[in-house]
């Protein structure tokens, strides 16, 4: 990891209310399979009612984190609490508060969507009448009512994924783990799934999702943790992470050539575009830097007609933190 790229602070600024209670917290999670270290001291905090995205390349350890937090795997070291329950002491209580949708669908294709849902209601020991009411509501909510009596194997990929999550919600979990929920879906189905996640959080559900899609993390997550080679290498909001890597800048455009020349001669480390009457200054895009720049412009009586902030995108962050893929070499005969 480049020395200039460091995890962001999670402390709230002075004067702001304290953060929400933690739905999920983990400290020092370690896991190895034989000689292969999968997790090497992972710390993670997820406030209640938020979306946290675990972002990382294949083999980074994302799924292992989800398996540990959902009590499917025991860590070699470290501790975790889910819904306030210590997983080492009260795993059953934690299981009662969570729902899990794995990478691979848990849907039984040989039975109908409704039968899949009713099976989950039975597993949660819901009374028959209550179970049918919950199933009917969820099928309607996830736009599956019309297909409820059809075999699940006839469903499209997006429908099966929606059914997967609907099955997870039968037990009314307050914390949901979604392990790469949109892998293999077409763009329309992916956006439908995003709407599903947003609706869950609007209802107060906490979501921890793993993904390799940078746009998905950018769209959905209140906080992103970047996992690489078993370690969290950076953590923060999408905007905060984008400010961690070089390349951010502010662009000032002027209509008045005299104002442009005055600003260009006074500012340091500026890149000029004489044809467009525009100046480019390195900046992390922070409120502090922008305020300083605007105060300086006011102090010298120079007014820019347009100010735009450009920050690196999550692609830049991802490659800065995890390394760029090796270029392909042409085969030689």
SULTAGI-V877238 format. One record per residue. RES is the residue in three letters. SS is DSSP state (H for helix, E for strand, - for the rest). PSI is psi in radians with two decimals (none if undefined). D_FIRST is the distance of its C-alpha to the first C-alpha in Angstrom with 1 decimal. Layout:
res,ss,psi,d_first
RES,SS,PSI,D_FIRST
RES,SS,PSI,D_FIRST
This chain:
res,ss,psi,d_first
UNK,-,2.28,0.0
UNK,-,2.49,3.8
UNK,-,-0.40,6.3
UNK,-,-0.14,8.4
UNK,-,1.94,6.9
UNK,-,2.69,8.5
UNK,-,2.55,10.8
UNK,-,2.72,14.2
UNK,-,2.51,17.3
UNK,-,0.08,19.9
UNK,-,2.36,22.8
UNK,-,2.58,25.6
UNK,-,2.68,26.8
UNK,-,2.45,30.1
UNK,-,-0.24,33.1
UNK,-,2.66,31.6
UNK,-,2.73,32.8
UNK,-,2.68,30.9
UNK,-,2.81,28.6
UNK,-,2.72,30.3
UNK,-,2.63,30.7
UNK,E,2.21,28.0
UNK,E,-0.60,29.0
UNK,E,2.34,26.1
UNK,E,2.47,24.1
UNK,E,2.48,22.1
UNK,E,2.11,20.9
UNK,E,0.61,19.1
UNK,E,2.24,19.9
UNK,E,2.48,19.7
UNK,E,2.33,21.2
UNK,E,2.58,21.7
UNK,E,1.80,24.2
UNK,-,-2.23,25.5
UNK,-,-0.12,22.8
UNK,E,2.01,20.3
UNK,E,2.07,18.0
UNK,E,-0.77,17.6
UNK,E,2.36,16.5
UNK,E,1.04,15.0
UNK,E,1.13,15.9
UNK,E,2.20,15.8
UNK,E,2.36,17.2
UNK,E,2.39,18.7
UNK,E,2.26,21.5
UNK,E,1.89,23.6
UNK,E,2.61,26.6
UNK,-,2.50,29.9
UNK,-,0.39,30.9
UNK,-,2.99,27.5
UNK,E,2.18,25.3
UNK,E,2.25,21.8
UNK,E,2.24,19.8
UNK,E,1.99,17.4
UNK,E,2.36,15.4
UNK,-,2.85,13.6
UNK,-,3.01,14.5
UNK,-,2.39,17.3
UNK,-,0.12,17.0
UNK,-,-0.37,14.2
UNK,-,0.17,16.9
UNK,H,-0.88,18.2
UNK,H,-0.61,21.8
UNK,H,-0.68,21.7
UNK,H,-0.81,20.8
UNK,H,-0.74,23.8
UNK,H,-0.67,26.0
UNK,H,-0.83,25.5
UNK,H,-0.42,26.1
UNK,-,0.23,29.1
UNK,-,0.29,30.5
UNK,-,-0.39,30.5
UNK,-,2.48,28.3
UNK,-,2.26,28.2
UNK,-,2.72,25.0
UNK,-,-0.49,25.0
UNK,E,2.87,23.9
UNK,E,3.05,23.2
UNK,E,2.78,25.4
UNK,E,2.55,25.8
UNK,E,2.35,28.5
UNK,E,2.20,29.6
UNK,-,0.56,32.4
UNK,-,-0.01,32.9
UNK,E,2.28,33.5
UNK,E,2.12,31.8
UNK,-,-0.47,31.1
UNK,-,-0.38,32.2
UNK,-,-0.74,35.5
UNK,-,1.09,36.5
UNK,H,-0.60,34.8
UNK,H,-0.68,38.0
UNK,H,-0.67,38.0
UNK,H,-0.72,34.4
UNK,H,-0.58,35.4
UNK,-,-0.33,38.3
UNK,-,-0.09,36.0
UNK,E,2.80,33.5
UNK,E,2.59,33.7
UNK,E,2.25,31.4
UNK,E,1.93,31.2
UNK,-,-3.13,29.4
UNK,-,-0.60,28.1
UNK,-,2.38,31.6
UNK,-,2.41,34.7
UNK,-,0.12,36.9
UNK,-,2.36,39.9
UNK,-,1.95,43.0
UNK,-,-0.29,44.1
UNK,-,-0.22,47.7
UNK,-,2.96,48.6
UNK,E,2.90,48.7
UNK,H,-0.75,46.0
UNK,H,-0.72,48.4
UNK,H,-0.64,49.0
UNK,H,-0.78,45.2
UNK,H,-0.76,45.1
UNK,H,-0.59,48.3
UNK,H,-0.74,46.9
UNK,H,-0.66,44.0
UNK,H,-0.70,46.5
UNK,H,-0.70,48.4
UNK,H,-0.48,45.4
UNK,-,0.10,44.8
UNK,-,0.62,48.5
UNK,-,2.44,49.4
UNK,-,2.63,53.2
UNK,H,-0.87,54.5
UNK,H,-0.76,55.4
UNK,H,-0.73,52.2
UNK,H,-0.76,50.2
UNK,H,-0.62,51.9
UNK,H,-0.81,51.5
UNK,H,-0.76,47.7
UNK,H,-0.79,47.4
UNK,H,-0.73,49.5
UNK,H,-0.73,47.5
UNK,H,-0.68,44.2
UNK,H,-0.69,45.5
UNK,H,-0.76,46.8
UNK,H,-0.63,43.7
UNK,-,0.30,41.5
UNK,-,0.76,44.2
UNK,-,0.07,45.2
UNK,-,-0.71,48.8
UNK,-,-0.49,50.5
UNK,-,0.14,48.7
UNK,-,-0.58,49.0
UNK,-,0.14,51.9
UNK,-,2.62,50.4
UNK,E,2.39,48.6
UNK,H,-0.41,44.9
UNK,H,-0.25,44.5
UNK,H,-0.08,46.0
UNK,-,2.64,43.2
UNK,-,2.96,40.7
UNK,H,-0.73,37.0
UNK,H,-0.69,36.6
UNK,H,-0.73,39.7
UNK,H,-0.65,38.5
UNK,H,-0.69,35.2
UNK,H,-0.69,37.2
UNK,H,-0.69,39.6
UNK,H,-0.85,36.7
UNK,H,-0.66,35.6
UNK,H,-0.71,39.2
UNK,H,-0.65,39.8
UNK,H,-0.54,36.9
UNK,H,-0.07,38.6
UNK,H,-0.65,42.0
UNK,H,0.17,41.2
UNK,-,0.93,40.2
UNK,-,2.59,36.7
UNK,-,-0.19,35.0
UNK,E,2.27,31.5
UNK,E,2.31,30.5
UNK,E,2.11,27.6
UNK,E,1.93,27.2
UNK,E,1.80,25.2
UNK,-,1.08,24.6
UNK,-,-0.32,28.0
UNK,-,0.18,28.3
UNK,-,2.23,27.2
UNK,-,-0.04,30.0
UNK,-,2.65,31.8
UNK,-,2.85,33.2
UNK,H,-0.71,32.2
UNK,H,-0.76,35.3
UNK,H,-0.62,34.7
UNK,H,-0.78,31.1
UNK,H,-0.56,32.3
UNK,H,-0.73,35.0
UNK,H,-0.64,32.5
UNK,H,-0.73,30.6
UNK,H,-0.65,34.0
UNK,H,-0.80,34.6
UNK,H,-0.78,31.3
UNK,H,-0.70,32.2
UNK,H,-0.66,35.7
UNK,H,-0.80,34.6
UNK,H,-0.63,32.5
UNK,H,-0.47,35.5
UNK,-,0.05,37.5
UNK,-,0.09,35.3
UNK,-,2.50,33.4
UNK,E,2.35,29.8
UNK,E,2.20,27.6
UNK,E,2.02,24.4
UNK,E,2.55,23.5
UNK,E,2.53,20.9
UNK,E,2.68,20.5
UNK,-,-0.05,18.9
UNK,-,2.00,20.7
UNK,H,-0.67,18.8
UNK,H,-0.55,22.2
UNK,H,-0.80,23.3
UNK,H,-0.72,20.6
UNK,H,-0.70,21.3
UNK,H,-0.70,25.1
UNK,H,-0.59,25.4
UNK,-,2.34,22.8
UNK,-,-0.55,23.3
UNK,E,2.49,19.9
UNK,E,2.33,16.9
UNK,E,2.15,14.4
UNK,E,2.09,11.5
UNK,E,2.26,11.5
UNK,E,2.21,9.5
UNK,-,0.75,10.9
UNK,-,0.14,13.0
UNK,E,2.58,10.8
UNK,E,2.02,10.8
UNK,E,-0.25,7.4
UNK,E,2.70,9.6
UNK,E,2.42,13.4
UNK,E,-3.08,16.2
UNK,-,2.87,18.8
UNK,H,-0.75,18.2
UNK,H,-0.70,19.2
UNK,H,-0.69,17.0
UNK,H,-0.64,13.8
UNK,H,-0.44,15.2
UNK,-,-0.09,15.5
UNK,-,-0.39,11.8
UNK,-,2.67,11.3
UNK,-,2.82,13.7
UNK,-,-0.22,17.0
UNK,-,2.54,19.0
UNK,E,2.83,22.5
UNK,E,2.37,26.0
UNK,E,2.16,29.0
UNK,E,2.23,32.4
UNK,E,2.40,35.4
UNK,-,2.53,38.9
UNK,-,-0.51,42.4
UNK,-,2.02,44.0
UNK,H,-0.63,43.4
UNK,H,-0.75,44.4
UNK,H,-0.69,41.8
UNK,H,-0.80,39.2
UNK,H,-0.68,40.2
UNK,H,-0.80,40.3
UNK,H,-0.70,36.8
UNK,H,-0.65,35.4
UNK,H,-0.43,37.1
UNK,H,-0.54,35.9
UNK,-,2.52,32.3
UNK,-,2.80,29.6
UNK,-,0.80,26.7
UNK,E,2.48,28.5
UNK,E,2.19,28.7
UNK,E,2.54,32.3
UNK,E,1.55,33.9
UNK,-,-0.56,37.6
UNK,-,-0.74,39.0
UNK,-,-0.06,37.4
UNK,-,0.88,37.8
UNK,E,2.54,34.1
UNK,E,2.48,31.5
UNK,E,2.17,27.7
UNK,E,2.38,25.8
UNK,E,2.40,22.1
UNK,-,2.58,21.5
UNK,-,0.00,19.1
UNK,-,0.16,22.2
UNK,-,2.75,22.7
UNK,H,-0.66,26.3
UNK,H,-0.82,26.4
UNK,H,-0.71,25.5
UNK,H,-0.71,28.0
UNK,H,-0.72,30.7
UNK,H,-0.73,30.3
UNK,H,-0.79,30.7
UNK,H,-0.69,33.7
UNK,H,-0.69,35.3
UNK,H,-0.76,35.1
UNK,H,-0.72,36.7
UNK,H,-0.70,39.4
UNK,H,-0.51,40.0
UNK,-,0.09,40.8
UNK,-,0.50,42.7
UNK,-,2.31,40.6
UNK,-,2.10,40.1
UNK,-,2.47,37.7
UNK,-,-0.37,39.1
UNK,E,2.33,35.8
UNK,E,2.17,32.3
UNK,E,2.49,29.5
UNK,E,2.26,25.9
UNK,E,2.14,23.2
UNK,-,2.68,19.7
UNK,-,2.63,17.1
UNK,-,3.13,17.7
UNK,H,-0.41,15.7
UNK,H,-0.81,15.4
UNK,H,-0.74,13.3
UNK,H,-0.82,11.2
UNK,H,-0.85,11.0
UNK,H,-0.58,10.0
UNK,H,-0.61,7.4
UNK,H,-0.54,5.6
UNK,H,-0.11,7.2
UNK,-,2.55,8.1
UNK,-,2.58,11.7
UNK,-,2.57,14.6
UNK,-,2.36,16.3
UNK,-,2.56,19.5
UNK,-,2.47,22.7
UNK,-,2.41,25.0
UNK,-,2.40,28.6
UNK,-,2.50,30.8
UNK,-,2.51,33.3
UNK,-,none,36.8
